[in-house]
Amino acid sequence: MNKKLLKIMGLLLVPSIASAQEINQADTVWVLTSTALVLFMTLPGLSLFYAGLVRSKNVLSVMMQCFAITCLVSLLWLAGVYSFAFADGGEWQSVIGGASKLFAAGIDTQVLNGTIPEVVFFMFQMTFAIITPALIVGAFAERMKFSAMLWFSALWLIVIYMPICHWIWGNGWLAQLGVKDFAGGIVIHVNAGVAALVSAIVLGNRRGFPTLAMPPHNMTMVVTGAGMLWFGWFGFNGGSALKADGSAGMAIAVTHIAAAAGSLTWMIIEWKRFGKPSVLGIVTGMVAGLGTITPASGYVGPMGGLAIGVIAGVVCFYATQYVKRVLKIDDSLDVFPVHGVGGMIGSTLTGVFAAEQFGGLGLNGVSISHQVGVQILAVVVTVLWSAVFSYLILKLIDKLIGLRVTADEEMEGLDLVLHEETGYHKL
């Protein structure tokens, strides 16, 4: 009798055990949607935003770079970058992942990552890997060879993005220390921002910078791209919850608040300083707010989002002025002062505004000073790793095939020189 009872109880328990391992359809749908939103940020969002900011003779070259990076990174992600970022690294886990998932080995529709299919996680993380080197394009726009850009993007993804991604998101040593980077303030924005600054320095300024005016050729395109970025960022930050729940909702809420606060703060400073608010200023402030809230988005409350957005608008505005007017570095589309500086600020402030006394979700029992220290350590490590290896990769490529087009080619424009096409045809 007792044996029969045990068998019946066992049969009754089987469905509950199985259900715990089933796909959560709501979570899966949300992450699938977020994957599309994040890809939408690069194509067409970032492409239009960057293309409008450059001169008309280089509009297609920037779009081509974003498109090509999307394709290149996707295949590298499949070949091995995903595996070494997220697979089990065994005894090397703290440093790098393993090779067990090269070419998506073992990833099928039944394998789960938490409550979603691993293939969905694979795709979601791929879109993050795509946009990160695409951000760097803004630093060397209008002067880098297309072939050099391809080599740089590929090597940068493998040598720099892959290990930093693993350290923070793949349960590497920084994750084990307790660093908080919800959606990529360090992995993406600090990382890409520093690489952008190094790229601008190594390539040198565009001909005529800073004395020759180089205004955006199409502000309508810029605003359109900016709106797409704002829209896509809901998937960028909200999707990083990997669940369709309140944490995703809060991430979206603080993302929106920070974007609005960054926009208006930048606009007000510019209005007071130069006499008129500009469209370029308000959309740049938006991007600053979005980039700065990214690491904190899953940990802070609405007031934390507001504070971070305002701080982003102030600091990123003055950082942009300093890089261009004082240092005279031609980071063409302000990647470092907006994304790099914003990522550093947001990552550090995550340790403050995530605390419960500031309306955050809590610091898991550690003090604010401890968490801030961990955040700063992760930022410093990322800055050093990205700066040193970006420099070495650029120098290697320059020696082998050359980084920059000739002076005459730059004057003619990269659309014709590199692609034999033009974005606009004169009537």
PyMOL commands that set and color helices and strands:
alter all, ss='L'
color gray80, all
select helices_A, chain A and resi 2-20+25-53+56-86+90-92+102-104+118-140+146-169+173-177+185-203+219-241+246-274+279-296+302-326+335-353+356-358+368-400+407-412+414-419
alter helices_A, ss='H'
color red, helices_A
select strands_A, chain A and resi 112-113+116-117
alter strands_A, ss='S'
color yellow, strands_A
deselect
rebuild
show_as cartoon
